[in-house]
Amino acid sequence: MITVRRTLFWCVVLCSVLWGTAFAKEAVALKETITIYPAPPDGYFFYPNSMVISNDSKKVAGVAKKDDKFCIVIAGKAEKLYEAISKDSPIFSPDSKSFVYKAKSKNKWFLVEGTKEHTGFDEIGIIRFSPDSSRIAYVAEDSGKQCVIVDGKKGKVYDGISKKVGLIFSNDAEHLAYVAVDEGKMRVVIDGTEGKAYEKVSTPIISDDSLHVAYPAMEDGKWFIVKDGIESERYDRTGEYVFSADSRRFAFSVRNNDKFFIVLDGKELAKHDAVSSPRFSYNSKRFVYMAIEGKGKKWFLMIDGKKTPNYDEVGIFSFSPDSSHFSYTARLGKKWIMVVNEKQDPYKFDRIFIPVCSFDSKNFAYMGNEGEKWFCVYNGKKGPEYDAVLVPVFSEDSKHYNYMAKRGEKWLVVLDGKESAEYDGVSLPTFSPDSQHLVYLARVGSYWFVVADGEPGLQRFAGFLQGSTPKFETPEHFYILALQLSDLSIVTLEGDIQEK
């Protein structure tokens, strides 16, 4: 039997506000299967704010108390009891296969990796998994000194490890970078090898191919970029810095003698009154940055060395996935416009938000508002007005798009230009891997249910766990964690989408 405290624990994690959409095609039937999720043990008091869900939405874990001891409960199983469990525990690996947490015993804190206890320290700080989940690194402190533990091996002890910078793994998980502080100096440490000590050091970045490292540093009042151990020219200040996607190019912004400019591949570009946001295209061949110039402080973009018209302000800008198209938002007076490949859309809005390009780079959508009304513009065509519109979403095959909209107190979905049924609440949608199905959660009154391809399921729930979203295992089979109406116990709802 589930105790009142356990019931309250799961009840607190209900999704309070959700949106979503429907995917209407041929009539389908939704077969639903419910499996009871392992309940927390009796006699334990659970802390709702500690609950986390694994990335695959299959595991639920949280901190619990029994008598005067604490433990982690995962998938209904209580782990070892300790004097204390850290508030930021537990942490699941990116692949959801393992978890770690900070525990205290005999006045020492240590990392627990599954059931393996690491060496104890006075404090345990930042914890990081590598992107492939194969490695773990964390900061440990003893007697006021700090070090980094990587794969269970203790690194050199320093006065401190920068909490702001944290621990940075490369994409291939082969390299780890962090900033160490010692005797008033800062240095970047990569795979245990110390870089040169400077007065100040900012966050290092690792290129996508994991072969290059760059970071800003300061010495004698001047800033510069250190890339692969080589210092750039020195300036009054450095700003944003970025590698290209192919890792062969590099750019950063600079302020020097009251002028601003970009250094691209080692070459200083034109000087302006201000610059920001250097960006490469996805194919790494194109380059853009924002600039301000003149008495009127006009904004413009420099795209592949060519200047756009002047504007009162420039907002969001981006390249399409295939790098052939470029879009940006700009303000003229009090109105915002969308510009795609230097062609202005005919519409003027009070605000424009989050332009989105399809994966094949052939379709484009964004949302804007006029007064209290919101619109979605798809491929240059303005849709109907609503009280609210949320971000447009494209299917992976780029053939479909949808956006969530609010009319009065009801939420609906516009899919490929057609409105869905109205609901009191819906969730963010999830397309199947083949883009042929779409699943979302809907609420009518106080009941929640699943909708697949516009077909409501028959099962009703008190809610769905916050952080759990529909996960497809095949194009027709999905699952999600839900809360039973009867006792608020957790269940796994599996859905099979079948043609009628």
Backbone torsions as a table, in degrees:
resi	resn	phi	psi	omega
1	MET	NA	141.2	-178.1
2	ILE	-86.8	128.7	-178.8
3	THR	-73.0	162.4	179.4
4	VAL	-60.0	-41.7	-178.8
5	ARG	-63.6	-40.5	179.2
6	ARG	-66.4	-38.5	177.7
7	THR	-62.0	-44.7	178.1
8	LEU	-60.9	-37.5	-179.3
9	PHE	-58.5	-52.2	-177.5
10	TRP	-71.3	-31.4	-178.7
11	CYS	-64.3	-37.8	-176.9
12	VAL	-62.1	-27.1	-173.7
13	VAL	-91.5	17.3	174.2
14	LEU	-60.4	144.1	174.2
15	CYS	-71.6	116.7	-174.3
16	SER	-84.1	-36.4	179.4
17	VAL	-135.0	121.3	-178.3
18	LEU	-136.7	152.7	174.7
19	TRP	-132.3	169.5	176.6
20	GLY	175.1	-157.6	-174.0
21	THR	-157.6	177.0	178.7
22	ALA	-123.1	157.6	-179.7
23	PHE	-125.5	102.8	-173.1
24	ALA	-98.5	124.3	175.7
25	LYS	-144.1	-133.7	176.4
26	GLU	-67.1	151.3	-179.5
27	ALA	-59.6	135.0	-178.9
28	VAL	-127.5	161.9	172.3
29	ALA	-115.5	138.4	-179.4
30	LEU	-108.4	113.4	176.0
31	LYS	-92.3	123.8	-175.6
32	GLU	-113.3	137.4	177.0
33	THR	-128.6	131.0	-178.3
34	ILE	-113.0	130.6	175.7
35	THR	-122.9	129.6	-179.8
36	ILE	-67.2	126.7	177.3
37	TYR	-78.8	142.4	-179.2
38	PRO	-52.4	125.1	-177.3
39	ALA	-79.8	150.5	174.7
40	PRO	-60.4	150.5	-178.1
41	PRO	-64.3	151.1	173.7
42	ASP	-67.3	150.0	176.2
43	GLY	88.4	2.7	-179.9
44	TYR	-111.6	139.4	174.2
45	PHE	-100.4	123.4	-175.3
46	PHE	-98.0	147.4	178.9
47	TYR	-104.4	106.8	-173.9
48	PRO	-56.4	-39.9	-176.3
49	ASN	-68.1	-12.6	-179.7
50	SER	-89.9	-8.8	-173.8
51	MET	-68.7	133.7	175.2
52	VAL	-131.6	154.7	178.3
53	ILE	-120.4	135.6	180.0
54	SER	-64.2	158.8	-177.0
55	ASN	-59.7	-29.4	179.7
56	ASP	-86.5	3.6	178.6
57	SER	59.7	27.1	178.9
58	LYS	-106.3	-20.1	-176.1
59	LYS	-121.9	137.9	175.8
60	VAL	-120.3	131.9	-179.1
61	ALA	-139.1	155.0	177.9
62	GLY	-166.4	172.3	179.3
63	VAL	-91.7	137.4	-180.0
64	ALA	-131.7	158.5	178.9
65	LYS	-123.5	135.6	173.6
66	LYS	-131.8	119.7	-172.8
67	ASP	57.3	-118.4	179.7
68	ASP	-111.2	20.7	-179.7
69	LYS	-118.4	162.5	-177.3
70	PHE	-127.8	153.6	178.1
71	CYS	-154.9	171.4	172.0
72	ILE	-97.4	135.6	173.1
73	VAL	-113.8	122.9	-179.6
74	ILE	-131.2	128.4	-178.0
75	ALA	51.8	39.6	177.6
76	GLY	82.4	-5.6	-178.2
77	LYS	-101.4	128.7	177.6
78	ALA	-85.1	126.1	176.6
79	GLU	-82.7	-173.9	-176.3
80	LYS	-60.3	143.0	178.3
81	LEU	-83.4	140.7	-179.9
82	TYR	-134.4	171.8	177.6
83	GLU	-64.3	-35.9	-180.0
84	ALA	-158.4	155.0	172.4
85	ILE	-124.9	133.9	-177.6
86	SER	-63.4	149.5	-178.6
87	LYS	-64.2	-26.8	-178.9
88	ASP	-92.5	23.8	178.3
89	SER	-113.6	153.8	-2.5
90	PRO	-87.3	173.8	177.7
91	ILE	-127.8	123.4	177.0
92	PHE	-86.4	148.6	173.7
93	SER	-70.3	157.0	179.6
94	PRO	-55.2	-33.8	-179.7
95	ASP	-86.4	2.6	176.3
96	SER	68.9	5.9	-175.3
97	LYS	-86.9	-19.2	-178.5
98	SER	-140.3	169.1	178.9
99	PHE	-149.5	156.6	177.4
100	VAL	-135.2	162.3	174.5
101	TYR	-158.7	162.8	178.3
102	LYS	-98.4	127.2	-178.9
103	ALA	-128.4	154.6	-179.5
104	LYS	-120.2	132.4	177.5
105	SER	-149.1	131.4	-179.1
106	LYS	52.8	45.7	176.6
107	ASN	63.1	18.7	175.4
108	LYS	-122.2	139.9	175.3
109	TRP	-99.0	140.8	178.5
110	PHE	-150.0	158.4	177.6
111	LEU	-83.3	132.9	174.2
112	VAL	-109.5	118.3	-179.4
113	GLU	-106.2	97.2	-172.2
114	GLY	69.5	-106.9	174.7
115	THR	-112.4	0.8	-178.0
116	LYS	-89.3	124.3	178.0
117	GLU	-94.2	125.5	175.9
118	HIS	-81.2	178.3	178.8
119	THR	-63.5	143.9	-178.0
120	GLY	-83.2	147.9	177.0
121	PHE	-138.3	171.6	177.0
122	ASP	-65.5	-37.8	179.8
123	GLU	-145.7	151.6	171.3
124	ILE	-120.7	129.2	-177.4
125	GLY	-104.3	-127.0	-176.3
126	ILE	-61.0	139.4	174.7
127	ILE	-123.0	134.2	178.5
128	ARG	-136.3	133.6	166.9
129	PHE	-89.8	149.9	171.1
130	SER	-72.0	159.5	-177.6
131	PRO	-55.6	-32.1	-179.5
132	ASP	-92.7	6.3	176.8
133	SER	70.6	6.2	-175.7
134	SER	-83.7	-16.5	-174.9
135	ARG	-132.2	153.8	177.9
136	ILE	-132.3	135.3	175.0
137	ALA	-132.1	147.3	177.0
138	TYR	-155.6	161.0	179.3
139	VAL	-97.1	133.5	179.1
140	ALA	-125.8	150.3	-177.8
141	GLU	-132.3	135.4	174.3
142	ASP	-139.4	130.7	176.0
143	SER	52.7	38.4	176.3
144	GLY	80.3	-1.3	178.3
145	LYS	-107.3	152.2	-176.8
146	GLN	-125.8	153.0	176.0
147	CYS	-147.5	169.9	177.4
148	VAL	-111.7	131.2	176.3
149	ILE	-102.0	121.8	-179.6
150	VAL	-122.3	121.2	-179.4
151	ASP	53.6	37.6	177.9
152	GLY	82.0	-1.9	-178.4
153	LYS	-102.9	131.1	-176.9
154	LYS	-81.5	129.8	177.6
155	GLY	-89.7	-176.3	-179.1
156	LYS	-61.8	145.2	-179.6
157	VAL	-87.9	134.2	179.8
158	TYR	-127.8	171.8	174.7
159	ASP	-63.8	-32.2	178.5
160	GLY	-169.1	160.4	173.5
161	ILE	-117.3	127.7	-175.2
162	SER	-59.7	116.7	177.5
163	LYS	-72.6	-33.9	180.0
164	LYS	-63.8	-41.1	179.9
165	VAL	-76.5	-43.2	-179.7
166	GLY	77.2	-155.7	-179.8
167	LEU	-115.1	127.1	-171.6
168	ILE	-120.5	113.2	175.7
169	PHE	-89.9	147.3	171.7
170	SER	-73.8	163.3	-178.8
171	ASN	-59.0	-34.7	-179.1
172	ASP	-87.0	3.7	178.1
173	ALA	67.8	6.8	-177.5
174	GLU	-83.1	-21.9	-173.5
175	HIS	-127.3	147.9	176.9
176	LEU	-132.5	131.0	179.4
177	ALA	-122.9	146.3	173.4
178	TYR	-157.4	168.7	179.5
179	VAL	-109.5	125.5	179.4
180	ALA	-107.3	144.7	178.6
181	VAL	-115.4	128.5	-178.6
182	ASP	-152.0	126.8	177.5
183	GLU	52.3	42.2	176.2
184	GLY	78.7	0.6	179.3
185	LYS	-112.7	157.6	178.4
186	MET	-121.3	146.3	178.1
187	ARG	-149.6	150.8	174.5
188	VAL	-88.1	133.9	177.5
189	VAL	-114.3	124.5	-179.6
190	ILE	-122.2	117.9	-179.3
191	ASP	53.1	37.8	178.1
192	GLY	84.1	-9.1	179.6
193	THR	-92.1	125.4	-176.4
194	GLU	-81.1	135.3	170.2
195	GLY	-85.4	-179.8	-179.8
196	LYS	-65.6	144.0	179.1
197	ALA	-81.9	135.9	178.6
198	TYR	-131.8	169.3	177.5
199	GLU	-65.2	-41.4	177.7
200	LYS	-141.7	149.9	176.3
201	VAL	-141.3	137.5	175.9
202	SER	-103.2	-179.1	-172.1
203	THR	-60.4	125.3	175.3
204	PRO	-75.7	148.9	172.3
205	ILE	-120.3	145.9	179.9
206	ILE	-112.3	132.8	-178.5
207	SER	-62.0	159.5	-177.1
208	ASP	-61.3	-29.8	178.0
209	ASP	-84.4	3.3	175.6
210	SER	67.4	15.9	-175.1
211	LEU	-104.3	-14.2	-174.8
212	HIS	-129.6	148.5	178.2
213	VAL	-132.4	138.5	177.9
214	ALA	-140.8	148.0	177.9
215	TYR	-161.4	152.4	174.7
216	PRO	-80.6	147.3	176.4
217	ALA	-141.7	157.4	-179.3
218	MET	-131.6	135.7	177.5
219	GLU	-149.2	134.3	179.0
220	ASP	54.9	37.7	175.2
221	GLY	79.1	1.6	-179.9
222	LYS	-116.0	143.9	-179.7
223	TRP	-106.8	152.0	-180.0
224	PHE	-158.7	167.7	177.7
225	ILE	-103.3	133.3	173.5
226	VAL	-105.0	112.1	-178.3
227	LYS	-119.2	117.7	-177.5
228	ASP	52.3	39.3	175.8
229	GLY	84.4	-5.1	-177.5
230	ILE	-103.8	128.4	-178.6
231	GLU	-83.4	140.1	175.0
232	SER	-82.0	-175.8	170.6
233	GLU	-61.4	158.5	-178.3
234	ARG	-98.7	141.2	-174.8
235	TYR	-135.2	170.7	176.9
236	ASP	-64.9	-33.5	179.7
237	ARG	-165.3	142.3	171.0
238	THR	-106.6	153.7	-178.5
239	GLY	-118.6	-124.1	-178.2
240	GLU	-71.8	150.2	-179.3
241	TYR	-144.7	141.8	-171.1
242	VAL	-154.8	141.4	170.4
243	PHE	-90.5	153.5	171.1
244	SER	-75.5	164.2	-177.4
245	ALA	-62.4	-32.4	178.6
246	ASP	-85.2	1.2	175.6
247	SER	69.2	7.7	-177.9
248	ARG	-93.4	-16.6	-176.5
249	ARG	-120.8	159.3	-176.7
250	PHE	-151.4	141.7	179.8
251	ALA	-143.5	150.8	174.2
252	PHE	-152.1	155.7	179.9
253	SER	-97.5	155.0	-171.5
254	VAL	-142.1	146.2	165.4
255	ARG	-118.6	129.5	180.0
256	ASN	-151.9	125.3	179.7
257	ASN	53.6	46.6	177.1
258	ASP	65.2	13.5	173.2
259	LYS	-120.4	153.0	-178.3
260	PHE	-119.7	145.0	177.3
261	PHE	-160.3	171.4	179.4
262	ILE	-107.4	139.8	170.5
263	VAL	-105.9	113.3	-176.2
264	LEU	-114.2	119.0	179.9
265	ASP	50.8	40.0	176.4
266	GLY	86.1	-3.2	-177.5
267	LYS	-109.2	130.8	177.7
268	GLU	-77.3	126.4	179.1
269	LEU	-90.5	-172.5	-175.7
270	ALA	-59.8	148.9	-179.3
271	LYS	-91.2	144.0	-177.8
272	HIS	-137.5	175.4	176.0
273	ASP	-76.2	-22.8	174.8
274	ALA	-164.7	149.9	174.4
275	VAL	-142.2	157.6	175.5
276	SER	-164.6	169.0	169.0
277	SER	56.5	55.9	172.2
278	PRO	-65.4	132.9	-177.0
279	ARG	-142.9	141.0	173.4
280	PHE	-100.9	153.1	172.8
281	SER	-72.2	167.8	-177.4
282	TYR	-64.1	-30.2	177.9
283	ASN	-88.0	2.2	175.1
284	SER	71.8	2.3	-175.9
285	LYS	-90.5	-23.4	-177.1
286	ARG	-109.0	159.0	-175.1
287	PHE	-148.3	141.8	-179.1
288	VAL	-143.5	150.6	169.4
289	TYR	-151.3	161.7	-179.3
290	MET	-98.9	145.6	-179.9
291	ALA	-144.7	158.5	175.5
292	ILE	-128.6	141.1	-176.0
293	GLU	-158.4	152.5	172.5
294	GLY	91.5	169.3	-177.5
295	LYS	-63.4	-34.8	-179.9
296	GLY	-82.1	2.6	-179.0
297	LYS	51.2	54.0	179.9
298	LYS	-79.5	145.0	-179.2
299	TRP	-99.2	148.7	174.1
300	PHE	-160.8	171.5	176.5
301	LEU	-115.8	148.0	170.8
302	MET	-109.1	108.5	-176.6
303	ILE	-112.0	115.9	-179.2
304	ASP	52.3	37.9	177.3
305	GLY	84.1	-1.3	-179.3
306	LYS	-109.4	138.6	-176.7
307	LYS	-87.9	135.9	173.8
308	THR	-81.0	173.3	171.9
309	PRO	-61.4	162.2	176.7
310	ASN	-78.5	146.6	177.1
311	TYR	-136.8	164.7	175.7
312	ASP	-74.4	-22.4	176.2
313	GLU	-166.7	147.8	173.8
314	VAL	-117.3	135.6	-177.2
315	GLY	-104.8	-118.1	-176.9
316	ILE	-81.7	138.8	174.5
317	PHE	-141.1	150.3	-176.8
318	SER	-163.6	157.9	172.6
319	PHE	-93.9	153.9	173.2
320	SER	-73.4	162.3	-179.7
321	PRO	-55.5	-34.2	179.3
322	ASP	-88.8	3.4	175.4
323	SER	69.8	4.6	-177.1
324	SER	-86.2	-18.8	-178.3
325	HIS	-118.5	152.1	178.5
326	PHE	-139.0	134.4	-178.4
327	SER	-132.5	153.7	174.7
328	TYR	-157.9	157.5	174.3
329	THR	-102.2	146.8	-178.2
330	ALA	-147.0	150.5	179.5
331	ARG	-109.5	131.1	172.7
332	LEU	-120.6	109.3	-172.9
333	GLY	68.6	-122.9	-179.9
334	LYS	-100.7	-0.7	-175.2
335	LYS	-111.1	148.1	178.7
336	TRP	-106.1	144.1	177.9
337	ILE	-127.6	160.9	174.3
338	MET	-108.5	132.4	179.2
339	VAL	-120.2	123.6	179.3
340	VAL	-122.5	119.7	-177.9
341	ASN	52.4	42.0	178.7
342	GLU	64.9	16.7	174.1
343	LYS	-111.5	122.9	-177.6
344	GLN	-79.3	135.1	168.4
345	ASP	-66.3	151.3	-176.4
346	PRO	-74.9	-8.7	-173.2
347	TYR	-94.0	144.0	175.3
348	LYS	-120.2	130.7	-175.5
349	PHE	-123.5	160.8	172.9
350	ASP	-69.6	-34.4	176.6
351	ARG	-150.1	152.8	174.1
352	ILE	-130.3	135.9	-176.0
353	PHE	-126.0	138.9	164.2
354	ILE	41.8	75.4	171.9
355	PRO	-66.4	142.1	-175.8
356	VAL	-130.6	135.9	178.0
357	CYS	-111.3	142.1	177.8
358	SER	-67.6	162.8	-175.0
359	PHE	-64.5	-29.0	178.8
360	ASP	-89.5	3.5	176.5
361	SER	67.9	14.6	-177.1
362	LYS	-99.0	-13.8	-177.3
363	ASN	-128.4	152.5	-173.1
364	PHE	-146.9	136.8	-179.3
365	ALA	-145.5	152.6	175.6
366	TYR	-156.5	168.2	179.3
367	MET	-121.2	146.2	179.4
368	GLY	-147.5	162.5	-179.8
369	ASN	-129.5	149.1	173.1
370	GLU	-125.5	108.6	-175.4
371	GLY	63.8	-121.8	-178.8
372	GLU	-95.1	0.6	-175.8
373	LYS	-107.2	146.9	-177.2
374	TRP	-120.9	150.9	-177.8
375	PHE	-139.2	156.1	169.1
376	CYS	-114.4	132.0	177.1
377	VAL	-108.6	119.6	-178.4
378	TYR	-117.3	120.1	-179.1
379	ASN	48.9	42.8	175.4
380	GLY	84.0	0.7	-179.3
381	LYS	-110.8	125.9	-177.4
382	LYS	-81.0	130.0	-179.5
383	GLY	-86.4	-175.5	-179.3
384	PRO	-65.5	164.5	178.9
385	GLU	-88.1	146.8	178.1
386	TYR	-140.9	169.4	176.5
387	ASP	-78.3	-20.1	175.0
388	ALA	-160.4	148.1	175.3
389	VAL	-136.2	134.6	177.5
390	LEU	-104.9	173.7	-168.2
391	VAL	-56.3	130.1	174.6
392	PRO	-64.0	145.5	-178.9
393	VAL	-129.9	133.4	176.7
394	PHE	-101.3	147.8	172.9
395	SER	-73.0	162.1	-176.7
396	GLU	-65.6	-28.8	177.6
397	ASP	-85.3	1.3	175.5
398	SER	67.6	9.8	-176.9
399	LYS	-90.2	-14.5	-176.9
400	HIS	-132.4	151.0	173.2
401	TYR	-140.8	153.9	175.5
402	ASN	-148.3	159.1	171.0
403	TYR	-146.7	152.8	-179.5
404	MET	-90.7	139.7	-177.7
405	ALA	-139.2	153.0	179.5
406	LYS	-120.4	131.2	175.8
407	ARG	-126.1	112.6	-173.8
408	GLY	64.6	-125.1	178.5
409	GLU	-100.9	6.5	-177.0
410	LYS	-107.1	148.5	176.3
411	TRP	-109.8	142.9	178.2
412	LEU	-143.5	176.0	-179.7
413	VAL	-127.9	137.7	173.9
414	VAL	-106.6	113.9	-178.7
415	LEU	-113.2	117.8	-178.9
416	ASP	51.1	37.9	176.7
417	GLY	88.5	-2.7	-177.9
418	LYS	-112.3	135.7	-178.2
419	GLU	-79.5	145.7	175.1
420	SER	-90.1	-176.7	171.5
421	ALA	-66.2	161.0	178.6
422	GLU	-95.9	144.8	179.8
423	TYR	-136.0	165.0	175.2
424	ASP	-74.5	-23.9	177.2
425	GLY	-168.0	146.8	175.2
426	VAL	-142.3	166.8	-176.3
427	SER	-108.0	167.6	174.0
428	LEU	-58.9	135.8	-173.9
429	PRO	-79.8	158.6	175.5
430	THR	-129.7	117.7	174.5
431	PHE	-78.0	148.1	171.7
432	SER	-70.1	161.0	-178.1
433	PRO	-56.8	-30.9	-179.4
434	ASP	-93.1	6.3	177.1
435	SER	67.5	12.5	-177.0
436	GLN	-94.0	-12.8	-179.2
437	HIS	-135.5	153.7	177.0
438	LEU	-138.4	131.7	-178.6
439	VAL	-120.3	140.0	173.3
440	TYR	-149.5	170.3	179.7
441	LEU	-106.0	140.7	-177.6
442	ALA	-132.4	153.3	178.1
443	ARG	-127.6	134.2	169.9
444	VAL	-126.5	116.1	-173.5
445	GLY	66.4	-125.5	-179.1
446	SER	-102.1	4.9	-176.8
447	TYR	-104.5	139.2	176.1
448	TRP	-110.8	149.9	178.3
449	PHE	-155.8	169.9	179.8
450	VAL	-97.0	141.9	173.6
451	VAL	-122.1	125.6	179.3
452	ALA	-121.1	121.0	-178.4
453	ASP	51.4	39.1	178.3
454	GLY	82.8	-3.4	-178.0
455	GLU	-98.2	113.4	178.6
456	PRO	-68.2	138.8	174.1
457	GLY	-73.2	163.7	-178.6
458	LEU	-87.4	-23.8	-177.7
459	GLN	-76.4	139.2	178.7
460	ARG	-115.6	143.2	-175.5
461	PHE	-133.8	160.1	175.5
462	ALA	-74.9	-21.9	179.3
463	GLY	166.2	-174.6	176.5
464	PHE	-127.0	147.5	-175.8
465	LEU	-65.1	132.1	177.5
466	GLN	-62.4	129.2	-176.9
467	GLY	99.0	-14.0	176.8
468	SER	-97.8	126.1	178.7
469	THR	-124.4	158.0	178.1
470	PRO	-57.6	129.3	-180.0
471	LYS	-118.1	125.1	177.7
472	PHE	-88.7	130.6	173.7
473	GLU	-99.4	-28.3	170.9
474	THR	-138.5	171.2	179.6
475	PRO	-59.9	-20.2	-178.1
476	GLU	-114.2	-6.2	-174.7
477	HIS	-120.7	129.4	179.5
478	PHE	-137.9	169.3	176.4
479	TYR	-149.5	161.6	178.3
480	ILE	-161.3	154.6	178.4
481	LEU	-91.1	129.7	-176.2
482	ALA	-130.9	172.3	178.5
483	LEU	-116.3	126.7	179.9
484	GLN	-64.5	144.7	176.0
485	LEU	-67.1	-37.3	-171.4
486	SER	-67.0	-47.5	-174.9
487	ASP	-137.4	9.8	179.1
488	LEU	63.4	21.0	175.3
489	SER	-75.4	154.5	-178.7
490	ILE	-80.6	138.3	174.4
491	VAL	-133.6	155.4	170.6
492	THR	-98.7	118.2	176.9
493	LEU	-96.1	121.8	174.8
494	GLU	-108.5	135.7	-179.6
495	GLY	-122.3	136.4	174.9
496	ASP	-119.2	120.6	-178.7
497	ILE	-90.9	120.7	-176.5
498	GLN	-128.6	145.1	175.8
499	GLU	-72.3	141.6	179.3
500	LYS	-73.7	NA	NA
